Structure formats: C-alpha cells, structure tokens
Amino acid sequence: MERSLSMEIVRVTEAAALSSARWMGRGVKDEADDAATTAMRSVFDTIPMRGTVVIGEGEMDEAPMLYIGEKLGTGDGPGVDVAVDPLEGTDIVAQGSWNALSVIAIADRGSLLHAPDMYMDKIAVGPEAVGKIDINAPVIENLKAVAKAKNKDIEDIVATVLDRPRHAKLIQEIRNSGARIKLIPAGDVAAAINTAFDDTGVDILLGSGGAPEGVLAAAALKCLGGEIQGKLLPSNNEEIARCHEMGITDLDKVFYMDDFCSGDDAIFAATGVTDGELLKGVQFKGSNATTSTVVMRAKSGTVRFIEGKHSLQKKPNLVMQP
C-alpha cells in the first residue's frame, strides 16, 4: 500500500468535516450526514487507488453513495479495502456536542472484516494493556487487569461507555468496582481511539455499539498498538442469517485484532467535526476554516497530527454557505 495514501485520505476526511460542521447544533442530523457523505465521495474520485467500500453507508439499495461494494478512486494505484464513516456522531453534530469525527480506514484488499450492520459487544484498550483483557471475563477482572498494566489503582481507571439503557447493568458493575465512568451520547470510534492516548484520560472502552464501527476502531488501534475484541450480538433471525452468511455459526465467536484487520498494514485518518478530547472541531473564521486531523499508519507506527487552514473562497462547494 502506498504511503502517500496517508495524506490523500486526510484530504477526504477534511472535506467531509468541513462540509458537515456548518450543521453543528442545528438539530438536523440527516442533513449533516448527507453533507459529509457527498463531500467525502467527491474527493475520493481524485485519489490514485482502486478502492472498494467494505464498511460504508449501507447496502447499494440503502445508500446512494459510499455503499458497500462501491468502487472508489481514479482506478490507478493499489487495490485497497475502504471503511468509512463520513460523520461518526450524527446526533452529536445535531446537538452541538463532543467528539464527532469524519473517519476513514484503508488496508490491503481482503484485509478488513466485512462486518454486518448489527450490534457488537466490545472491549478496547491502549498499548499498555494489550494482551491483558478478555471480553469473556467479568468486568471487574478486566478493570483490575488494566489497572495493573497501567500501574494505577482501580479507582483511577476511567471506562468509557455509551449512555444507553442496555448498559445499566454494565454501568453498575463498573461503579461497584470503584472505577470511574465517562458516559458518552455517541461516538464509540472516538472513544476506542482515546484509550491509546494518555492525555484523553480514558483507559478502557466497554459495552455494545455498531459492528462496523468496531472495524474502524480496530484499524486505528492497529496503528496505535492497542487492542479491541468483539462479539456480534444478533437480535433477530435476519441478523442471525447474516452471521451464517459470513460463515459464523458460533455466535459466541470472539473477534480479535487480526479478525478485524489482518495483514501488517492499515492507514487511518480522522478529522474532528466538533471538539473532543483528542481533536478540535472545525473552526470557521471569516473566509477561512481550520481543521484538526490525526492520521496514522500501522506498518511504520507513525502518528501525525495535522492542523489545516482552508480558504472557503477557494473551496466553496465543501461547506454549506451561511
């Protein structure tokens, strides 16, 4: 995979972030998502690659663009799997809350899990706790293991959990252990990434969220030296059938890093749409806008933070004009 693709996909996430950020706090999540998707798709046409969407906006009959199986790029260059979430946190943007991102992961063709659109139980940690967690172990045991790995008291461990009624028992278990909790309204890709950066104050991600988001998080954590484990949670016969189509007959199967993202290389980029612990959101300043992006590559272990300044006069189609 060409290393130059790292900077190319930054242009894509920046465009999606710029386009969707104008909708921040306006209470209309679909418009924000459409803006991000349209901008992302248009810039993909300029990228020298032969990409195929494996994680996207849905099946072809559900999404007009960035659908699963869609071909992206100029048709020249390396063949790659592409996983996208043009706007991770549509509700976040609509409400003007924290940690909305525009996200892309790419890897050599055949490397990324074609995860079905259903819930997945997840556990994710940063580099210090790799090999110390077990999604089948009790919550208290995983919290103790992370505390030991990070040389912390369990009372100093912070677990991130999506604020959902389904997590009531999990939240109580974490509290009973003495650990602390950061409840988030959405955005568990950002939450998983945050476990790999000490400055975010997050040590572990627990709970269920979308399986496609698990693949994006895995690509990022592969670059960062972290770890995620997951178990699909089919809720009806249709979703069970989807699992069987994937060759998964054991519904208790644990997905490990190499299941999510095989091979030795992956590239991941995320641009902040709204402010978060790791990235600042898009800031509009007269005829200019600024973006904050993290881009990383697994093969080299390189992590770059890129601050971009954009002329809105020269990129009028990337943002909704006021």
N, C-alpha and C positions, 0 to 999 in steps of 0.2 A: 504494500500500500504506500502511495506517495506521501512523504511527509508534508509536502506543500498543501495537501488537502486540509491540514490543520487550520491554516489561515483562510482557506477558501470557505470552510464551513462557518468560520467566525462571521464572515460577511452575511451568511444566510441567517444566523441567529440574531445578528444586529438588526437586519431588515425587519424580521418578524417582531422583535421587541419594539423598535421604533414605531411600527405601524399599529401595534395593539395598545401602546402606552397612552395614546390620546384618549382611549376609552376608560382610563382608570377612574373609578369612583362614580361612573355614570349609571351603574345599575343594569347594564345590558351586556351580559356575558357572551351571547352568541355573536354580537357584532364585533366584540374584541377578538374572539377566536377566529372569525372569518377574516378579519384584517390581518392577523398574524399568519394564517394559513396561505392567503393569497400572496402576501409579500414573500414568504418563505419559498413558495412554489416558483415564483417568477425568478428569484435569484438562483435557484437550483439549476435553471436552464443554462446558466453561464459557467457551471463547474465542470472541469475536464475529468469526467468519470463516467462509468457505466453503472449507475446505482439502481437498486431495486428496493422498494419500500417493504420492510418486513414488520415494522411497527409503525402505524400511521393513524389516520383519522377514521379508519373503519374499512369495511369491505367496499368493493367498487360500487355496489348499489346503494351504499350508505353515505358515500363521500364523493364530491365532485373532483377533488384533487387530494394528493398525498394519501391515496387509498392503498391498501395492501396489494402489492404486486405491480404498482405503477413504476415505470421506468423514469429515472431522473438523470440529469447531466447532459453533456453535449454528445455522448456516445463514444467519446475517445477516453483513453486512460484506463485505470484499473477497474475491475468489476468488484463492487462492494455491496454489502447489506447496509441498509439505511433505516435507522429507527428515529422517529421524530415525535416531538410534542410541541407544535408551534406555540402553544400557550398552556404551560403547565400551571394551572390555577386560574381557570376562567372566572370562578366565583371570587377569587382573591382580587382580581382586577376590577370586577364589577363593584366590589365593596371598598376598594381602595386599601386593601390590607397588605400583609407582608409576604414576601418570598414567591412571587410569581416569576416564572422563568420562560424563556424560549430555549428549547433543548434539542440537540442533535447528537446521535452517536452513529459512527460508521465503523465497519470492520470488514475484513476479507470475506468474500462471498461464501455463504454457508456457515458463518461463524456465530450469528446472533439467533437466539431462540425465537421462533415464531409463536410467541405467547398468545393464547386466546384471550379475548376481552371478557375477563371474569375476575373475581376477587382472588387474591393470593395472600396467605399468611406470610409475613416477612420478619426477618431479623437482620440488622445491618450494623456493622461496626467499622471503625478505622483501623489503621495498620497495627497498633499495639495489641489489639485483641483478636487478631486473625488466628484461627485455629483453636480459639478458646470457647466459642459459642456452639450451641446445638439447639436448633429450632424445636426439637422434640423434648428438650429438657425443661424442667419447671422454670418459671420466670425468675424466681429467686436465685436459682443456680446460675443462670446466665448473667444476672446482675452482679452476683458475687465474683464470677469469673472475670467480668470486665473490670470491676473494681480492683481485683488483684493484678490484672495485666497492666493497668494504668497507675498502679501504686496509689490508689485512692481509698478512702473509706467509702462504704456503700452509700452513706448519707451525702456524699459529694458527687455521686453519679447522677447524671441527668438523662432521662429517657424521653424521647420524642414519640408522641402517639397522636394519631388523627383523632380529633374530638368527635366521636361518633357513639351513639347508644350501644352499638355492638361491642364497644371496648370497655364497658362498665366494669366487668369482672377483671379484665387485664389492668385497668387503672387502679382498682382496689388492691390487687396483688402487688403492684409496684409501690403503692403508698404503704402497704403493710411491711414491705421490706425495709423501709426507711429511705429509699431513693427518692429523688425529686423528678417531677414530670413537667415537660413543656408540651401542652396541648396545642395542636395546630388545626386550623379550619380546613386546610387542604395542602397539597404540595409535598407529597412524601418522597419525590425525587430529590428535591432540595434538602429535605430532612435527612435522607440517607447520605448525601454528599457531605453534609455538615458534620457527620460523625468522624470524618477524616481530617478535620481542621480544628485544632485546639481552640482557636480564637472564637469559634462559634458557641462554645460552652455546651456542646451536645456530645454524649458518649455512646448512645445506642438508639437505634430505631426499632420499635416493636409494634406489632399489630398488623391488620389486614388493609390492603389497598389494591389498586389495579395491577394485574399481572403484567400488562405492557410496560407500566412504569417501573416494574421490577427489573426489566431488561435494560432500560435506560440507566437506572441506578447502578446495575451491575457493571455496565460499560465504564461508568465514571469511577467506580470503586476499583475496577481492574487497573485503571490508570494510576490510582492513588495508593494502591497496595492494601486496600481494605477488603471487606468480605460481606456478602449478602447470601442468605439462604432463604428459600421459599417453598411453600406447599400450596398447590392450587386448591381452591375452595368452590367447586361447582355447586350451584344452588338448585339446579333443576335437571330434568332428563336431557334437555337440549345441551346444556353445558357439559354434562357427563359424556354425551355423544361426541362433543368437540374434543374432549380429552382422549377418547378412544381413537378418534381420527388422527390424533398426534402420536398414537402408539402408546398412550399412557393408560394402562389397565389397572395399575396400582395407584389409587387416588391418594394414597399417603406418601407417594414418592416425594423425596426431598430434592429440590433443585439447588445445586451448588454453583460456584463461580463458573466452572467450565461448562456447565449446562446452559447457563445464561449467555456466556460469551466465551467461545472456545478459541483456540489459537493463541498466539503470543502478542497480538497487536489489536488495538482499538483506538479510535480518536473520539473524544467527547468535547462538546462545547456547550456552554450555557451563558446566555445574556440575561441580566436582570431586567425585568419589566417594572416591578415595584421593589422598593428597598427590602433587603433581607440581611441576615447575619453575615453572609459571605459576599454578596454583591449588591451594589447600589442599583436602584432602578433608573429608568430613563429620566433625564432631567431636560426640560425644554427651556431654552434661554434665548428669547427673541428669534432670530433667524437660524439658530444653531440648536443642536441637541447633543447630549453626552450619553454614552453607554458604558457599562461595566461588564466585562466578559471574562470567564475562565475557560481556557482551552488546554487540553492535556492529551498525552499520548502514552499508551501502555508500554510500547516497545522501548522507548527511551526514558520513560519516567518523568518527562518534562511537564511541568505545570506552569502555565503563563497566565498572568492577569493583564488584561488589555483594556485600557481606557480609550474610548473612541470619541472623537468630536466630529459631528456631521453637519454639513450645510443643508438646511432644509430647502433652500432655494435651488440647490443642485440635485436634490433627491425629493422632489415634490410629490411623487407617487407613493412614497413609503410611509406617509403619515396622513391621517385624516386632517384636512385643513380646518382650522377653527372658524 
